[in-house]
Amino acid sequence: MLKTKLYLFLLIATIFALNVFAQDDAEKQGAEIYEKYQTALGGKENLGKIKTVETISEIEMMGTKKKQTVIEDKVTKKRYAVTEGGIEGKQESGFDGTRWWDKNMSFRGYRENRGLNVKIDPKNVRKLPNETIDGKEYFVLQNTDNNVTVKSYFDTQTYLLARTETKGDVSGNHLSQTTIIGDYRKVGDILAAFSQTTTLSQGITVTQKTLSIRHNIEIDSKIFEYTDDDKKTAEKIDAKSPEEALKQPMMIKADSNSVFKDENGSKLTQAEFLQRKNSGNYTIQPEIENGKMVGMRLVKGSNETSVGAIATDFTGKLLDNSSVQLSALKGKVVVLNFWFVECAPCIKEMPELNEMVKKYQGNEVEFLAITHNSKDQITEFLKKKQFDYKIVADSQNIIDAYKTNAFPTHIVIDRDGKIKFSQFGYQSGIVQNLTKNIDDALKAPTKVEWDRKNPEAIVPDNIKKETLDKVWQTINDSHFDRTFNGVDWNAVKTKYEPQLANVKTNQNLTDLLNRMVGELKQSHIKIIPANQIAVNGQSHEQMQEMAKTGSIGVTLRLLNKSKIVVTAVRENSPAAQAGIKKGYLIKKVDGETIEAILQKQKEKGGFQLRDEIIAVRAVTGKLSGEIDKKVSVTIVDENETEKTLEIGRQNFGNARDLDFESKDLNTDVGYIKFNIFIGDLPNKFAQAVAAMKNKKALIVDLRGNPGGVGNHTTALAGMLDKEKRSLGVSQYRYDKQQFEYEGNDKSFSGKVFILIDELSGSSAEILAAGLQSNKRATVIGQNSAGAVLPSTMAILPNGGALQYAIGDYKTPDGKVLEGRGVTPDVEVKLTRKDLLAGKDSAIETALKLAK
C-alpha cells in the first residue's frame, strides 16, 4: 500500500513537472516565433524607430464604404481615428492615454473601452500546435489578457502574420472575430499589411484596404484629447499657491535634474507642476529611461480603480517562472502594490509592508507586487533590499490595464473580485489603511454567484443600481430629442430608482426598466434580456442553449383586431405534420386565450406597438420553447371545427439569421423576399437583381420584416434606382444625416413593387417609404409598424442590453413615420378566405400592375 501511494505521488509529481517544462517550452517557442515575425517586418531596431503612424484606409462593411484615418503615438499609446461616410456621418474617437472618448452625431463624451483590441504581447505568448487551414500550415501563438484570448497564425515560411482569431467577454457580452491579413508592402524599411478582412458572427464582414501609411509624422497632441464643442468648460485650477503646493507630499521623489511636463508634453516649472497636480484632476506618470526616472508628466485621472468596480483580470509571471492569474485567486483577498526599483517612496514603505505580509501568513490573502522592471533588475534589487510580496516582473501591460500613473499605488481586492480600497502615491499610514480593509474583506461573506443569463436569477443590489444608472445615463447622453419627447427625464429616474427595492430577479429588473424607458413612448428603446442578446456572436454555451429551443413552424397575423390566423406553414415542420394549414385560427396556447396572452404582454411595460404587432409576437413567443416539450394548441380549421393538438417543437436556427429567397414568378416578373436587414444581404440582393436585370418588374417582399442594419437600406436602394437620391433624413442629437444612395447603369430599370404589412418595421419602412417618395416604387399591402427610429445597443451590468434610439427619421417629402407607418399606394387587406384558398392577394395585385 505504501509503495502504491509512493508510486502515485511520484507519477503525479512527474506529470506536474512535465507540464511546467512543457509550458515553459511553449512560451520560449512562442517568443522565438514572434521575434522572427519582427525580423520579417524589418527588425526590432527599425520597428523601434517608429514613434508615430498615420494610416488612411477604405473600409467596407454591409455594403457601405467609408474612409478612415488613424493616428497613433507608439510611445504614449494614444490614438485618434476619424471615419466618414455612410448614414452615420463623421465619427471621431480617441484614447488620450487614460480614457477613451467618442464624438459623433448622437454622442459626445468619454466611454468605456468596448472592443476586442488585445494585441500580441511577446512577454505573455505561448506556442500552440501547428494548424492547417485550407491546406496551408501555420505556426499558432496564443495570448490571453482581461478575459480576451487571441490566437495568431504565422506563415511557416515567411513568419508573417496571416490570421488572428479573437474571442472574449467584454462588459458581459461574448464577442468573437476572425481577421485575415495580407498584401504586405514596404513602407520605408518596414513591411506593413495593406489588407485585412474581419468576419464577425451573423455573416458580418468588414474589409479594410489601406491607402497609405506614414511613419514618424509630426502630430499635434491636442487631437488625442476630447474637447466638448457643445459646451466649453474651463480647466479647474486649485486655489492653493505654489508655495503651499510645494509643502504637499509628492507621489514620486524629484530632484533638481527632474523635468516636469503637462499632459501635452510641454515643460512646466516645479511650482506650476505641483499646482496642477494638487487640483485633483491629474495623476503623475514617471518618465523612465534605462531604469531611472528622468522626469514626471501630468496625466488625466482614471476611473479604472474605482471602489466597487470589478478588478481587471491579468496574467503575470513570478520570479520563480510560475504564472499567476488574478481571476484564479477569486475567493481570496488580493493586495496589489504597483512599484519600481528606482521609486524612493516605494522602498521607504517596504519594511512596514513586509511586517504586514508576516501578519497574514496562513490567511486567505495574496500579496502581489506589480512592476515594469525585468527579472534581472529585480534580482539585483533584492540583493540589497528585502521585499516579501510575490513580485510580478515585466508587467507594463498590467500597469497600463490599471491606468496606474502614480507610484506606489496600493489596491485591495475582495474575495468577489471587486476593488475594496485604492490609494495612489506615498502617504503615511498606508499599512493601517491596508490592514483595516484586508480585515473587513476577510470578515465579509462572499456573495452568491448569480447567472446573468437566467431571468429568474437573484440580482445583487449594486448590479440593480448600476444597471438602472447606465440605462438612464445612456439615454440622457445620446437621445436625439433633448426634450425627451416632452418627458421630464430626471423625474423618471426619481420615480423608478426607489422601486429597485422591490426588484428580486433579473426578469423583475428587465420589466421595471422597460416600464421606465416606456415613459418616452418611442420605438427602438427597450431592455433585452441577456439570454436573448445576439450581438457580435454567441458563446458556445449560448449556441447550445439556443439549440434546445424551437417553434412549431408557423407564421401568424392578427385578423380583424381579434383573431390570430396562420399565414404560412414551414414545410415538414411539426405544425405541418400536425395538419395545420394557412387560414387556420389559433384560439389557445397551453389553455391560455389569445386575449389573456396579449394582456400579459402589455403588462410588461415599455413602448407599446399596435395590437397587431404585440399579439403576433406574444403568441409566437408562447408557441416557442424547449424542443423536448410539446405545446398544446387549440385551432379552428377550414370547417370551423375546434380541436386541440399536442405539437412538438423544432429548432430552425437563429431568427436573426438572414433567410433570403429569390425566384421568377413568370418570364416578366422577379421576386425577392428576405426576413431581416442583416449580414451579407447587399451581396445576395445584388446577385439576385443582376440575375433579373432583363425582367420588366421586380417584387420586393418586406412583409413581416422587422428591419435591421440601416446602411443596408441605401445599399439596396442604389440597386433599384439609377438616379442618385435620398431615402430621407435622420435628425441626431448634434447633426442630421441624409440616407443618400447612388444608382448606376447596373441598377434595375424595370418597375419596382414593395409589399409591406403591419409587421414591416424600421429599415423595411425606410426603404419602402423612401422609394415611394422618390416615385421609384409602388407600395402594396397594409400600413406598416411605424417604428423607424435609428438605434444602437449598449451592454448593461446585469448582462442584458439597452436598445436605444439615437435619431428621428423623415421621408424625402417630409413625412414622419414614427407612430404612423408607411401608407401603401395600393391597400390589400388580409382575409381568411384568401388564405384558406391558397391565394396571396398582395402578390396577385403586383402581378396585375406589372402588366
Phi, psi and omega in degrees: 000317180295319179297321180296314180297319180296318180299314180298320180298314181295323179296313180298316180297320179295315179299317179300314181297316179299320178297317179297313180296320180297320180294315179299318180295320179297320179290322178295314179298321179298317180295322180294317180295319180295324179294321178292327175297315178297322178296319179297327179285338182146355178097150182303320184297314180291322178295324181291341179282345182279114181257324179224150181221135170242124179238124177248125186227160169252124183247131177240124180216128176052044174083001182241133178260139179225154176253132183231134174243127180239130177240127183234140171256107185292337182282310183267353182069013180284156186211144175221137178221141174228130182236135180227142180121160182080177184285350179279348179070203181287131178231129178243147175210160181197167174229117187270012183101343180230313186231153174268148177217157177230149173216107179217193186290339184247344184213141174219118178156188180277153182213168174280155176282120189250358191255175175267079187250024180289132179254166179297126179253107183298342180273350184220050183234144179225149181276134173257169176302147178303150177234149177248123180235126182051042176081002181243135182270142181227147164287142181235123175245151180223137168221150183235136179210128176053049177067016177240130181247132178242124171255126183244132184250123183244139177299129184288346179262312185263343184067012178280146179290127184243341187195145171227146174235119186240131179219146177174175179252121179236122179053039176084001182244136180276123181244151176209147177201149176237131182238128175260128188241138181191198181053059180285133179225158179281130170236098188066237180264007187243139170274135180225144178282131180254005180213134171210140180237118182253129179248122173265178176289175179063019175078010181280125182238135177242118180253127180239120176248119182283130180267324179200151175226131176233135180254149173055045176276158174287134183235134170278110187299345180294338183293338180281342184270143176281132174236133182270099180289338184279330182208096181293136177233140180279148179290133181284126177242130180293148184282353182296143178284159176304325180296317178293322182297325181296337181280345182287147179294134179273147180288327182227141182291130178244154174229186186294342181268354183292142177257130181251134183227154174274184185295341179264000178094002179280144183287146177231159169284163180298322180295316179296319180301312182291326179298316180289320179301319183281359176290342181089358182267355188226155162243179186244136176247119178288144174256117191242134175229128180054038177081002181241145179278125180249351180185177180225146183227140177283139178227138178303145183297163184233151176256010187294337182243036179293138178298132181099344180283152174290128180293134180296129181288153177203161174233133180219174182242131179276173184295336178273011179075001174283156182261150176228134178236130185301314184297334179286347181265006180302136187105344174251162171272131182243131178246122180255141174230116177266125188205176169206162193292338180266004185275104182300314178297327178298315182291323183300323185269358185299318180303318178294321179295323179297321178296323179294321178300317179298321182301323186259014176300133181090346176271169181276061181229132176246131179249116182239129178254119186258126182214152176278347183296152180282167178300319180295318179297320180290321179301317177296320180298317184288348175290336183249332184234151177257131176216114190269358172294156169284122189264127178257105186274168175050047190245041177299329180296324178288318177301317179294319182298326180267006179049043183277116183240005180225140183229134358283154170238136181240136179224134173250127181247127184283180187289348176265005177084016180254149180286122181261330185205142174213143178217127180261133174083164182284129174215146178291154178081015183296322182295320178299317179295316180296315181300315180301314183288327175295314180299315179298319181292325179291327182283329186290134177289145176289144180285149178291130178298143180232148185267108182297336183275353181264116181301333183266005179291143178283126185267130176300148183303318183294328179290322176303310183295315181298322182291313178299318180299318182292320178300310182297314185293320181299314178292320180300323184274337192239347187297137185293334183254109183290350173268357179053048178057033178082008182262137174282097187292329175295319180294328178298317179296317179300325181287318189266336182301317178297336182287350177299334180298333181267357182275129178246302187263169177297324178293320175304315182295317178300315181296317180298314182292327176293324175294322181295308181289338177294342177299336180284341178054048178223151181284171176061028173228105183199164177260128180252122180299154183302324183283359179243002182284137175225072183239119176055027171110156177246151175288170178301321180296319179296318180298321179295318179296318179298324181293341180276350182248156181195189180221175182274346175096041178233155171249137188237159170215158175268124185251128177055036175066004187218339188241136175268120184243147177276122180256344177202148177232124181292136182298135178063018178279166176304324179295317180296319180293334178277355176093009179286139181231166175300138180097347177290149178260143173260117182264318181215154173230121185051041176080358182261132182288161178298320180299318181292321179296317180297317181296319179297321179295320180293327182290346180287346177083193183084179180295129183261114172283181181294156181304326180302327182273313183300316183297315180297315181294322181293315181290321177300318178295322180293326179286340181271158179163202183294136185288341180269009177238136178274156178244140179272121183235121176264122185237164172239120186272191184293342179262013182064022178272129179266131179213153180250128183242143172262111189241136177282174179239154180226143178275119180253017181092180181288130179297342180266008172279147181288127176242105190244136180225135173219140182198167174268127174276327171200188184293339184254343188234128175257163184221130176230132177221137175215153190270342186196151177272094185199166171060227187270027183305311182305318180293317178296319180295318180298318179295319180293317180296319179299322180290342183248017187300335181267003178287153177280336182209155178225129176257123176252112186267108179250017179294131180078359182278117184278357180104213181147231186290122183296323181296337178295330183297316181288326178297316181288321180300322179295340178271351183247359184216127180284343182273157172269116183213189181236145174272356181140192184222142175249133176261115178262183184296320186247350184196174176238157184217133177280144171273069186280144174224155180241119175277173176204181184294343180271354180294151181297134186253350182280189178289147179237130176238130180245125180263131178226163171211191187291346177260008174277122185221169170054241183300328177297321179289322180296316179296314181295312183292321181295312180290331175294313180297326180277006179060026180262340182222149173259124183263130185234141174132227182236160182305135185281182191292328184074039180229086193236013184286127174302140185215169174217184185229152175225133178283140185254158180302333180277005178096345178278193180220148173256118168268127185221142181286137179239358182202161174255165182222138172228147179290168178303332178261019170086011180279139174268126183261337181302124180078356182238317179086176178271127176271121183293152174291323179233115181277130176230113182275147176281132177231147179293327180300314179296318180299315180295332179274356179079019182266144171243093187297328180294315179294319179298321178296317179297320179296323178293318181288337181285342183290000000 
